[in-house]
């Protein structure tokens, strides 16, 4: 029986929890993370086939385009391999790409991510609530523009600088070193897996929403956009190394 034939049959019992609907607000990141989780926990072992796109789309509650994009990103990163023919499909790479980072302790991850949400969402809200000078507004847009045109080798550094610029724009000087320390911990995990172009595009959409809300003086919207952005990032980190 081919992979597609096997998964065309009803799949109602024995489905691992990794095959559950994702959050629609961060569908791509969550789908990427779920697929990686199936690999990390051994639901699909190296050399074995993933369910076909149609089945994954139904299980995750997302479009086939989202699943297709996630599979392409992970294939480009070396985690998946496509094979053609009747017994073809999408297979887990064997061997998998090496990951040098030890998975974070659960308590440490919860502390880091929880602190990040408090600090960075609070910074976005505080920045939006302020009346910024023209120079401060220009500085934020400058950081944003630098991230938009960043090369892959420079992206994470410039992304970090944008987040620190938002903390600076909050008008709370003591907040900046706290965000810096927290960001360093997060970056150690981010550096454990490759940059994924479509995830970057989604991240840039979030950045645009955050900056627009801040500069329009909309604290609630700025906070909500930042929380959505952080949730997407956290989902990817947990998928790859968490």
C-alpha positions as CSV (number, residue, x, y, z in Angstrom):
1,X,0.0,0.0,0.0
2,X,1.4,3.4,-1.0
3,X,1.8,6.3,1.5
4,X,-1.1,8.1,-0.1
5,X,-3.4,5.1,0.0
6,X,-2.7,4.4,3.6
7,X,-3.4,7.9,4.7
8,X,-6.5,8.1,2.5
9,X,-8.3,5.8,4.9
10,X,-10.1,7.2,8.0
11,X,-7.6,8.4,10.6
12,X,-9.6,8.7,13.8
13,X,-7.8,6.6,16.3
14,X,-4.2,6.5,17.5
15,X,-3.3,9.9,16.1
16,X,-0.4,11.4,18.1
17,X,-1.1,14.8,19.7
18,X,1.3,16.4,17.3
19,X,-1.4,15.9,14.6
20,X,-3.9,18.4,16.0
21,X,-5.2,21.7,14.6
22,X,-2.8,24.6,14.8
23,X,-3.5,28.2,15.6
24,X,-4.7,30.0,12.6
25,X,-2.9,33.3,13.5
26,X,0.5,31.6,13.2
27,X,-0.4,28.7,10.9
28,X,2.9,28.5,9.1
29,X,5.1,28.6,12.2
30,X,2.9,26.2,14.0
31,X,2.8,23.8,11.1
32,X,6.6,23.9,10.8
33,X,6.9,23.3,14.5
34,X,4.4,20.4,14.5
35,X,6.2,18.6,11.6
36,X,9.6,19.0,13.4
37,X,8.0,17.7,16.6
38,X,6.8,14.5,14.8
39,X,10.5,14.0,13.9
40,X,12.0,14.9,17.3
41,X,9.7,12.7,19.3
42,X,10.0,9.8,16.9
43,X,6.4,9.7,15.5
44,X,8.1,9.7,12.1
45,X,11.6,8.3,12.2
46,X,14.5,9.2,9.8
47,X,13.8,7.5,6.5
48,X,10.1,7.2,7.1
49,X,7.4,9.1,5.2
50,X,5.2,11.9,6.5
51,X,1.5,11.8,5.8
52,X,0.7,13.3,2.5
53,X,-0.1,17.1,2.2
54,X,-3.8,16.5,2.0
55,X,-3.8,14.5,5.2
56,X,-1.6,16.9,7.1
57,X,-3.8,19.8,6.0
58,X,-6.8,18.1,7.4
59,X,-5.1,17.1,10.6
60,X,-3.6,20.5,11.3
61,X,-6.7,22.4,10.1
62,X,-4.7,24.5,7.6
63,X,-4.6,24.9,3.8
64,X,-2.6,22.6,1.6
65,X,-0.6,25.7,0.5
66,X,0.5,26.2,4.2
67,X,1.5,22.5,4.5
68,X,3.3,22.7,1.1
69,X,5.2,25.8,2.2
70,X,6.2,24.2,5.5
71,X,7.5,21.1,3.7
72,X,9.5,23.1,1.2
73,X,11.1,25.1,4.0
74,X,12.1,22.0,5.9
75,X,13.3,20.3,2.8
76,X,15.5,23.3,1.9
77,X,16.8,23.1,5.5
78,X,17.7,19.4,5.1
79,X,15.1,17.9,7.4
80,X,12.9,16.4,4.7
81,X,13.5,14.7,1.3
82,X,10.9,14.3,-1.5
83,X,10.7,11.1,-3.5
84,X,8.7,10.6,-6.7
85,X,6.7,7.6,-7.9
86,X,4.0,5.3,-6.5
87,X,5.9,4.7,-3.3
88,X,7.1,8.3,-3.2
89,X,6.2,11.1,-0.8
90,X,7.9,13.3,1.7
91,X,10.4,11.4,3.9
92,X,12.4,12.4,6.9
93,X,16.0,12.9,6.1
94,X,18.4,10.1,7.2
95,X,20.6,11.2,8.7
96,X,19.0,14.4,10.1
97,X,20.9,17.7,10.2
98,X,23.1,17.9,13.2
99,X,21.9,20.1,16.1
100,X,24.6,21.2,18.5
101,X,22.3,22.7,21.1
102,X,21.0,20.7,24.1
103,X,17.2,21.1,24.4
104,X,16.4,23.7,27.0
105,X,15.2,22.7,30.4
106,X,11.4,23.0,30.6
107,X,11.4,25.4,33.5
108,X,14.2,27.5,31.9
109,X,12.2,27.8,28.7
110,X,9.0,28.7,30.5
111,X,10.9,31.4,32.4
112,X,12.6,32.8,29.3
113,X,9.5,32.9,27.1
114,X,7.3,34.2,29.9
115,X,9.7,37.0,30.7
116,X,10.0,37.8,27.0
117,X,6.3,38.2,26.6
118,X,6.1,40.5,29.6
119,X,9.1,42.6,28.6
120,X,8.6,42.9,24.9
121,X,4.8,43.2,24.8
122,X,5.1,45.7,27.6
123,X,7.8,47.6,25.7
124,X,5.6,47.8,22.6
125,X,2.6,49.0,24.6
126,X,4.7,51.7,26.4
127,X,6.3,52.9,23.1
128,X,2.8,53.2,21.5
129,X,1.6,55.2,24.5
130,X,4.3,57.8,24.3
131,X,4.5,60.9,22.1
132,X,7.8,60.2,20.4
133,X,10.1,62.8,18.9
134,X,10.7,62.9,15.1
135,X,14.2,61.5,15.8
136,X,12.9,58.6,17.8
137,X,10.3,57.7,15.1
138,X,13.0,57.9,12.4
139,X,15.3,55.6,14.5
140,X,12.6,53.0,14.7
141,X,11.9,53.1,10.9
142,X,15.7,52.9,10.3
143,X,16.0,49.7,12.3
144,X,12.9,48.3,10.6
145,X,14.3,49.2,7.1
146,X,17.6,47.5,8.0
147,X,15.9,44.2,8.8
148,X,13.8,44.3,5.6
149,X,16.9,44.4,3.4
150,X,19.1,42.2,5.6
151,X,21.0,39.2,4.2
152,X,20.5,35.8,5.8
153,X,23.8,36.1,7.6
154,X,22.8,39.5,9.1
155,X,19.1,38.9,9.7
156,X,19.1,37.7,13.3
157,X,21.5,40.4,14.4
158,X,19.5,43.2,12.8
159,X,16.2,41.6,14.0
160,X,17.6,41.7,17.6
161,X,18.5,45.4,17.2
162,X,15.0,46.2,16.0
163,X,13.6,44.6,19.2
164,X,16.0,46.5,21.3
165,X,15.1,49.7,19.5
166,X,11.4,49.1,20.5
167,X,12.5,48.7,24.1
168,X,14.4,51.9,23.9
169,X,11.4,53.6,22.4
170,X,9.4,52.6,25.5
171,X,11.0,55.5,27.3
172,X,12.0,53.2,30.2
173,X,15.8,53.0,30.2
174,X,16.0,50.2,32.7
175,X,13.9,48.0,30.5
176,X,16.6,47.8,27.7
177,X,19.2,45.7,29.6
178,X,16.5,43.3,30.7
179,X,15.3,42.8,27.1
180,X,19.0,42.5,26.0
181,X,19.7,39.7,28.5
182,X,16.5,37.9,27.6
183,X,17.1,38.2,23.9
184,X,20.6,36.7,24.3
185,X,19.0,33.6,25.8
186,X,16.4,33.4,23.0
187,X,19.1,33.8,20.3
188,X,21.0,30.9,21.6
189,X,18.0,28.7,20.7
190,X,17.3,30.5,17.5
191,X,20.8,29.8,16.3
192,X,20.3,26.1,16.7
193,X,18.2,25.9,13.5
194,X,18.4,27.5,10.0
195,X,16.6,30.6,8.9
196,X,13.5,29.7,7.0
197,X,12.6,32.2,4.3
198,X,8.8,32.0,4.6
199,X,9.0,32.2,8.3
200,X,11.1,35.4,7.9
201,X,8.4,36.8,5.6
202,X,5.8,36.1,8.2
203,X,8.0,37.7,10.9
204,X,8.4,40.8,8.7
205,X,4.6,41.1,8.5
206,X,4.5,41.1,12.2
207,X,7.2,43.7,12.4
208,X,5.3,45.9,10.1
209,X,2.1,45.6,12.2
210,X,4.0,46.3,15.4
211,X,5.7,49.4,14.1
212,X,2.6,50.8,12.5
213,X,0.7,50.3,15.8
214,X,3.4,52.0,17.8
215,X,3.8,55.0,15.5
216,X,0.0,55.4,15.3
217,X,-0.2,55.5,19.1
218,X,-2.3,52.4,19.5
219,X,-1.0,50.6,22.6
220,X,-3.5,47.7,22.6
221,X,-2.8,46.9,18.9
222,X,1.0,47.2,19.5
223,X,0.9,44.8,22.4
224,X,-1.3,42.3,20.6
225,X,0.9,42.4,17.5
226,X,4.0,41.8,19.5
227,X,2.4,38.9,21.4
228,X,1.4,37.3,18.1
229,X,5.0,37.8,16.8
230,X,6.5,36.3,20.0
231,X,4.1,33.3,19.9
232,X,5.2,32.5,16.3
233,X,8.9,32.6,17.3
234,X,8.3,30.5,20.4
235,X,6.4,27.9,18.3
236,X,9.4,27.5,16.0
237,X,11.9,27.3,18.9
238,X,9.9,24.7,20.7
239,X,9.5,22.7,17.5
240,X,13.2,22.6,16.7
241,X,14.9,22.6,20.1
242,X,12.3,22.8,22.8
